[in-house]
Structures are given as C-alpha cells and as structure tokens.
Amino acid sequence: MRIEARPLPAQLPDLGSLPPLLTRLYAARGVQSAEELDKGLARLIPYQQLKGIDAAVELLVEALAQRQRILIVGDFDADGATASSVGVLGLRLLGAAHVDYLVPNRFEYGYGLTPEIVAVALERQPDLLLTVDNGISSVDGVAAAKAAGLTVLVTDHHLPGPELPAADAIVNPNQPGCDFPSKAMAGVGVMFYVLLALRARLRDSGWFASRAEPNLGELLDLVALGSVADVVPLDANNRILVHQGLARIRAGRARPGLRAILEVAGRDHRRITSTDLGFILGPRLNAAGRLDDMSLGIECLLCDDEALARDMAVQLDQLNQDRKAIEQGMQREALAQLKDLPVADMPFGLCLFEPDWHQGVIGILASRLKERYHRPAIAFADAGDGLLKGSARSVPGLHIRDALDAVAAKHPGLISKFGGHAMAAGLSLPQENFGAFAVAFDAEVRRQLCEDDLTGRLLSDGQLDATEFHLELARALRNAGPWGQHFPEPLFHGVFQIVNQRIVGERHLKLVLKTECGSVQLDGIAFNIDREVWPNPTLRWAEVAYKLDLNEFRGNETVQLMVAHIAPR
C-alpha cells in the first residue's frame, strides 16, 4: 500500500469565506463554485429534465384517478428496499387507493422483472406494474407483463443494454437520449423524482382541493439511506438528497423503522453521518435480502408502530450477525485457496469458487478480496441446475461490466448473462465453464491493467499540523459532507510515535499515538487489522493514514483518529 497526494487543480476555486483547508478539500473533490456547496432542496436539478417523466406521470395520474391497483416490483438490496418503501409511502400520501409491493426472492427468481416474477405478480391482480431500481434490462419480463394486459412503468438507474424494454414509460437518467445532468442517482432517488413530478401535476389539476398536499420531504431519510447504501457517486445533486435526509434523521424525524434499526445498532440518531448510513444501516437492511427475504426490511421501513418496528429491527440485526459469521467462514476458505500463491504469480483478475458458498454473501466476499489483493475479484456460488452465480468487484481503471462484455464478445457462450456498473457486476455461467472463464477474465484484466495498477493506493489530503488536532476541526470536517463515493471523506497521513497498542473486539487495534514532534497525544482505532502483524510490541514509530473523527464517551467528546492504514516506519 502506498500513500499518494490527492491531486489538486492548478488554481483553487473561489468558494467564498471558507477556511483554506476546506477550500483545498473541496477543490480536490472537483467542486468549482460555491453554488455546488448549497445543499438546499431548491438547488435540486428540476425533474422536467428526466426523459419519460411526463409519460410516467400520465400513467400514475390515471392510476390514481381510476383507483387502479399499483404493484411495485423492487430489487432485493437496500436501494431496492428504500425505493419500494418510498414508492409505497409516496403514492399513498398522494392519494393512491391500492399500492402494494413485490420483491423477488434472489434465490428463486434472480434479479429484476423476469417473466417468472410477472406470473407471481399477476396473482395480485394489478393494473399497473411499477419497477424500482430494476427493469431497464427486463425485456422479456416487460413483454410478459404487456402480453398479460398490464401497464408497465419502469423506473431504474442501471445502465441499459442494447435493447430497451417495451414499457409504457421509462424513467432512467442513464437511458439513451436523457439529458438529466446527474447520471448518478440511485433507484430510490429516481422514484423520489417521479413522486415530485406527480405531485406537481396533481397540484396543477386541483387534486389537492379536497385533500391535504403531502410533504414529500418526509421521505428523504429513506432516499439518503438508499443512495449511500448503493454506493452511488455523491455528485452535487445526490449530496443535497443525502444532506436533507441526514438532517431529518438527526432531528428525530426519521421513519420509526429506521430509528429502530439505529437504536438496535446502538447509534445516536443526533450524531449520525453518511458513513453510518453505509456501514451501520445499509448492512442490516441488506442482510434481509442476502439471507432471507427483503420483505422484512421493507416492512420495517413502512411500519408506523414503534414496538413492531423494533421487533423487526432486532430480526434484521440478527440476520446481519448471521451474515457476518457466514462471510468470515467464506473469507477463511478463500484465503486458504490463495495462501500458498505468491503475489507475483497471482492472477490479475481473481476468480474463486466453493460449492457451499452462500449466494447472498459472495458480493461482500468479492469486495474483501479486492481490498486485500488490490485487483478485480469475482466470487462464485452454486446456483443449482449446473449454473454458477458470480459477484464481481473492481478497482480504479477497470470498468468491470465492460470487461465482462469484452470476455463475452471474445468467447461466445462462456457467460450465460451479466450486468452491472463500473465497479460492481453480477454474472452467471455453466459450472463447466468456470476454468475457461477464469483464464479469459484474467487475460482481459491483463490487457487493460498493468502491475502498477494493482498496487494499493491511498489518496491523502496531506498532513495535519499538531495544532490542527482539535474538536473544532473534527466537527467542521464532519459537517462539511456528506462524504461518500466519489466525494471521499478527508484522509490525512503522518508519522506517529506508538505509545500503546492493544486488541479490542478480537479484530480491532486500539492505539495511543503521539505526533512526530511529541506535543500531542491522540487515541486511534484501526478496524479489522491483520492479526499476524498487529499488535507489534517492538514497534515504536509508524506511518498512519487516518480520518479525523470525534469520539463520545460518557458525554465527553474527544478527537480520535480512524486509522485507514498503518505501517512500520
């Protein structure tokens, strides 16, 4: 792992009266004007710029006016769960008479609006099928729904394939011909935008003359959660959505289910950050879809009963504990496969498979392998019927979906199907093709990357002076976000003297550090450290990459370093 300076523009932008450090941090993250830092809802990109939004609204206005049965078909991850919840809650607030949801069980039906899911949906006798966080690649599923006489509205954010489904309307900022400037919205953000457009149309038509006009801002806590949990880039538009959602949560105005998940996790809602959305709330919600049925997560978010919401939050927490245990076992097996392989002989693109690996956890395993070995990784599980299901994670410089597309083009028939984003993708293939695919995938990664690309790199925002380790700066950095994908939380580095080191919670390293000049003593914590290396009682100096954080204990706040990397010096 090497630490590099985060690039800065040749000339820093004029961001008003910000402190020089914050100006530098924002500039390094691509902010070019003070307007980009305005996180008021009035700064959201207008919904009118979304292609297909008028057609979508027409369908929904008709559905509300005619009291049609609307069935939302979502995905089984946190984005899909929050998008489904936002759709159900928002349409009910706007006066829909019949709104329900359906989430495919990932182990029975796979992803998206498949013909099999349409058959299940027809049992509910819907008039309108509304997809959230899926549907843009569901050509066969949409065709099956249309053949059954259903109206189909697709809302999605994933990249489209060569053929679009023949839906009655499609809203997706990534569809061809859509001029919406932000291509980074999560599925829940797209659904929220559809609701904004629908409310405006209903307002103009006099719909609210006999009923109260709802405040759709009440849904922003769920929009924030789904956006961060889906790891979409936090461009200026997404930062507004996340900031506003966090503000609701901190003010105690979140959904009862969301508050219950936080409470069970032992988190104070008043101090929650975007990192908590991604690492505390997101995994607990995702655990339902990974191990069981995402309906539990959606029901928790929809629930208005505090006691019932807490019961469901406890169940989600237990599922997350189970997921962690499964993941750790799979990780041990994966590392055992690789332990005798020198790094120099390791494939550029890792492909691993064990027959008993859990389908719902292979994505997390692929992420762990990618982080440990700094190269693209795909973990496979047995999907039955002679098929393997794979989950892929990539490193900067390799668009993983495009890499799979290249493999499929060079080796027809090797992959059954695939889809995804630049950094994450999913695929399936016959088990007998695993060896040939592993070779072909490694060859494609080698074609696109060199050895230097496989060296782990941390981008640092520089060194802090000993006088800067204070609560005011830590608070300012926390409030300067929200931080997240493509808008990373500030990371600093420096050389520190190790005063004390010990293991806590079996896998975490608790540190007491002194600045190089010895004038300031600080607490630090490094999570999930390598127990073969740490603690190291003989080591007195280390190079540390860290985030400046706040630690609260018994009502007292202190500065704490969240250690991202530590190495002997």
N, C-alpha and C positions, 0 to 999 in steps of 0.2 A: 504494500500500500504506500503510495506516495502522495504528499500534500502539495497542491499547486495553488497559486494565487488565482482567485476568480477574476476573469477579465473585466476591465473597466473601459468605458468609452473614452476616446481621446479627450473629449470635453464634457465635463459634468453638466447635466441639465439644470435649469433654474427651477427649483422645486419650492420656492418661497423661503420662509424663515426657518426651515428645518435645521437641526444640528448637523454639522459636517459629516458625522459618522452615518446618520440616517440617509442623508443625500447620497453618500457613496454606496450604501447598501441597496437603495432603490435603483440607482443608476446601473449597478452591476446586474440587476434583475430586469433590465430593459425598460424601466419607467422613464418616459421622456418629458412629461409635463405634470404640473401639479394637479391638473384635472383628473389624471389617471388614479390619483390617490383619494378622490372624492368617493366615499362609499355609501352615498345616499341613494335611495331607490329611484330617484328622479334621473340618475345617471345610467340606469339600465338601458341597453340597446332596445329600441322600440320593437314590439312584436310584429309590426307590419312588415318588417324586413325578412321574415321567415317565409320561404316558399311554401305554398299549400295551406297557409294559416286560414285564409278566407274560406276555402273549401271545407276545412276541418270544422270551422265554427258553424258553417251552414248545417253540417251533419248533426252537430251537437244541439244547435237551436231547435232543429226539427225533432230530435230525440226528446228534448225537454218538453216541448210544446205538445207532443203526442204521447207523452208519458211512456216512451219506449223503454224496454229492458236493455240496459247497457251492461256489458260484461267486459271487464278489464283483464287482459292477459299479460302478466308480467314476467320478469326474469326472476331467478332464484338467488340473486345476490342482494347486497344492501342497497344498491342503486335501484334494482327492480322492486324491492320491498318498499322503499320510500316512495318511488314513483307510483306504485299501486296504491299506497296509502294516500298520497296527495291527490291522485285521481278520484278515489272513492270519496274522501272528505270534501274535496273541492266541488265536485259535481253535486253532492248532497247539499252543500252550502248554497249552491246556485239554483237549487230547486228541482234537481232530478228526482223522479219518483222511484226509480228502480235502478240501483247501481250495485253490482257485485264484482268479485274478482276471482281469478283462477290463476294459480301458479303451477306450472308443470313440475312434477317431481323429477329431478335431474337424473335419477337412476332408472326411471321407467320411460321417460319421453325425450330426454335430452333438452336442448336449448331451443327456444323460440316457438313461433306459431306453426307447429307441424300439422299435417293432416290428422294425425292421431289426437292431438290436442283439440283440434276443431271438433272431432267426434265427441270428445268429452264435453266441450263447451256446449254443443247442441242439446245435451241433456238438460241444461239450464234454460233452454228456450229463449235465447237473447234475440234482440232485433239488431243491435249494433255491437260489433266486436271492436274494442279499442286496445291496441297493443301499447305497452310502455316499456322502454328500454330493450325492445326487440321488434322484429317484424320486417326490417329493411331487406333482409335476405330470405324471408319466408315466402318464396314464390309459390311453392306447392301448397303451403298452408293457406295462404290468401285465396288461391284458386279454389281450394276445397270449401272454404267459407262462402265464397261468392256462389259456387255451384249449389250450396245449400240455401241460398236466398238471403244471406246475411249482408248487411252493410259493414264495411271494414274501414276503420281509421287507424293508420299506422303512425305512431309517434316513436321515434328512435333517435339515437345519436351515433350508432356504429357506422363504419364505412360500408357503402353499398357494394354489391357485387356487379357483375356485368349486366345483369337483368334486374329491373325493379319489379316488385310485386304489383299486380293489377288491383290495388286497393282503391277505394272511392276517394281517399285523400291520404297524402303522406306529409308529415311534418318532421323534417330531419335536416339540421343545418349542414350536414355533410352530403345531402343528395345533390346530384348534378343540377346546376342552374340556380342554386340557393345562394343569395348574396348576403346572408346574415354574417356579419363580420366575425363573430365568435364561433369557431368550429369546435370549441372545447366543452360545450355544455354537456352535462351528464343527462341520462334519461329522465331523471326527476326534474331537472331544470327545463327540459323541453316540455314536459307535462305541465309544469307551472306556467310556462309561457302560453300554452294553449288555454289554460284557465283564465289568464289575464285577458286574452283576446276575446274569449267567450263572454266574460263579464262586461267588457266594453260594448259588445254587440247587444247584449241583453239590456244594458243601461239605455242605449240609444232607442231601443224598441219599446221602452216603457215597462219592461218586465218587472222592475222593482217598485212600480207604483203601488202594488198591493202586498209587497213583502220586503223585508229589510235587505239592503245590499250588503253582502258579506265583506269582511276584511280578509282578503286572501293572504295578507301578511302573516296571519296566524299559522300558515303552513310552512313558513320559511325555516323553522327549526329542522323540519324533515328534509327540505331542499338542501340545507347546509350539510346535514349528515350524509345524504346520498352522494352529494358532489365530492366531498372529501373522501368518503369510503371507496368511491370508484376511482380515485386517484386521477381525476381529470386535471389537466393543466389549469392552474388558478390564474387565468388572464383577468383583466380589469373587470369584466362582466361577472365572472364567477366569484371574484373576490367580494363584489357587492353582495351577491346572494349569500355567501358564506358568512360575511361580516354581520349581515342583518339577522341571519339565523342564530349565530352565536349570541348576539345581543338579546334576543328573545330568551334563549336558554339561561343566560346569566341573570336575567331579570326575573327568573322563576316562572316564565310564561310558556314553557315548552309543553308538548303533549304529555299526558300522565305516563304513558308507556316509556317515553324517552327519559323522563325524570326518574322513573323506577329503575331503568337499566343503569343510570348513573349512580343511583343510591345503592343498588346491589353491588356495583363495582367499587363503592367507597369513594366516589368522586364528588366534590363540592361543585354544584352547578354554577355557583357565583364565580368560580375560577377556571372554568372550562376553556380550553383552547382548541384550535383546529386540529392539533396533534391528538388531542383526546378523542375527537370525532373519528379519526382514522385508526387509532390504536386501542381505544377502550370501547367505544360504542360499536364501531363497524364490525370488529371480530365477533362480538356477542350476537349481533344480528345475523351476520354471515353464517355463524355456526349452525343455525336452524336449517339453512339451505344446504349446507355442506353435509350434515349428518342425518337430517331428518326431513322436515317439510317446512318451507319458508312461510307457510300459512301461520305458524306460531309467531314468527317475527312480525308479520303484518297485523295479526290480531292484537299483538301487544301495542303497536303504534296506533291502531284505531281505537283502542279501548279508552273509555271515559271513566271507568270505575277504578279508583286508586288501588284498592285492595286486590282486585283481579289483575290489574296491570303488574303489580308487584309479584304476584304468583307466577305470571308468565315471564317476568324478568328473571326470576330465580331459575326457572327452567332453562332460559337462554344462557344464563351464566353457567349452569351445569353442563349444557351441551358444549359450551366453549372450553370448559375444563376437560371434557372428554376429547374434544378436538385436539387440544394441546398434547394429551397423552398419546393419541394416535400419531400425531405429527412427529413427536420425539422418537417414537419407535421406528417410524419410516425413515427419519433422518439418520438414525444409527445404522440402519440397513444400507442406506445409500452411501454413507461414508465408508462402510465396510467394503463396498464394491470398489471404492476408489483409493483406499488407504495404501495399497501397495503399488500404485501407479505414480511414477514421478511426474511432477508438473510439466516437465519438458515433453513427456510422452502423452500427455492428456489431450483428448480431442479438443478442438477449438469450440465445437458445439457438443455439449453433453446430452446424451440420451440414456436414461436409466429406466428399468422396469423390474418390478417384483410382482408375482401373481397375486399376492394378498394385499397390495397397497390399496388404500381407500380412494375411490374416485373423487370424493368431495374434498380431499386434502392434498391432492397432487399439485395443485396450483401453489399452495404455500410451500411445499417441498421444493418445487422448481425455483421459487424465489430465494429460499435459503441456500440452495446450491449455487445459484447465480451470484449471490452476495459473497459466498465463501470462496468461490473459484474465479470470480470476475469474468465469466464467459456465459454466453447463452446456454440455457438449460431447459430440457424437456423431460418431465417425469410422466411415466405411463402407468395406467392401471388396467386390469382386466375388465372389459365392459360386457363380457359374455358373447355368445354366438361367434367366437373366434375373432372378435374385434378388440383392439386396444384403444383406450381413450387417453390422449395426451394433453398436458397443460404446459405451455411454453412461456418463459420469461427471458427478456433480452437485456442487453447492455447498450449504452450510447454508441451510435454508429451502425447499428444493425436493426432495420425495420423487420421485426420478426414475421409479421403477416406476409410481407413481400418476399421474405426469404423462403417461406413455405410455398408461396406461389411459384417461385423460381424452381424449387425442387419438384413441384407437381408438373410444371411445364416440361422439365428435362426428363422426368421419369413418370410418364402417364400410368395411372393405375396404382402407383405406390401409396398414395394417400386417398382415403375414401372421401373425406371432406375436411375443410378447415375454415377458420375465420378469426378475426381479432383486430388488434391495434398494432402500433409500432413497438410497444414494449411488452405486450402480452397477447397470447393467442391460444386457441384450442384446436385440436385436430383428432381425427380417428383414422385408423388403418387396420388392415388384417394383421393378426399376430405374426403370421409367417413372413410379413414384410418388415418386421422390426429391424432386423440386422441390416438389410439393404437400405432402409430409411436412415438409420444412424450414420451409415457411411456417406450417403448422399447429403444429409444435413450438415455433417462436418465439412464436407467438400465445399458446400455453398458458403458456410461461415468463413472458411479459409479464403474463399475467393473475395469476400468483402472486407475482412478484417486482417490486421497483421498482429504480431505478438505484442507490440506496444499497446494495441487497443485492449488487450486482455490484462493489462496491469491495473490493479485497483487504484483509483484516483479519488481524492477528496479535494473539492474546491473550497479554499479558505478565504474568508473576508479579511485576513490579516491577523496581526497580533494586537491584543489589548494592552494598554499601559497599566501598570499596577494601580494607578489612581482610578481606573475605569471599572474596577470590580466592585460596583456598589448597587444598591437596590434600585435607585432611580433609573439607571441604565437598563437593568434587567426588566423592570416594569415597562420602560419605553419600548424595548425590543418586543416584548410580549404583545403590547398594544399596537405595534406598527404593522402587524399582519393584517389579515390571516395569511399564514405561511402554508405552503404545500407544494404540490407537483409543479415544476417549472417556475416556482416562486419560493425557493427554499428558505427555511429558517436560517438566520445568520449563523455561520460556523467560523470559529476563530481557532488559532493554534498558538502554541508556545512551548517553551521548555520549563518544566516544573520539578521542584525537589519533592520526592515522595517521603512524607513524614510518617504515614501509616497506611496499611492496606490489609483488607480482610474480606472474606467471602460472606455475603448475606444472601438468604433465599436460595442457596445451593449453586446459583449460576451467575450471581452478580458481584462485582468488585466494588467495595466501598473504599474510598480514598480520602486521605487528608493530604493536601498539596500546599506547597509554598511557591510563590512566584520566584522567578530566577534570581531576583535581587534579594529575596528573603523577607520583603517588607509586608507581604500579605499572605495570610493562611486561609485556605478555602477547602470546603468539602466537595467531593466529586463522587459520581456514581457511573460505572460502566456496566451496561446490561449484557447478559449472555456472553460472557468472556470465555476464552479458551482455557479450560481448567488445566491443560498440560503446560501452559505458560504462566498463568497467574493463580495465586499470588506468587511474587518473586521477592522473597525477603532480603536478598542480597542487592537488589536494585535500588539505587538512591536517586537517579535522575531519569526522566522520561520526556519524550516529545508527546504532547497531548493535543488532539483536535477536539473541540468542545463547543457546546452551546451554553450561553449564559442564561441560567434559569433561576427560578425562585423556589425555595423550599419552605413550607409552612409546617411548624411543629408546635403544638400547644399554644397556638395563637401568635407565635413569633415567626417573622419572615426573615430568611437569610438567603444570601447568594449561594447558589450551588452550580457546579459545572456538570452538565450532562455530557459524558465522555463518549464521543463517536469513534475515537481511535486512540490507542496508547501503545507506544513502542519504546524499548530501551534507548537511552541516549548515551 
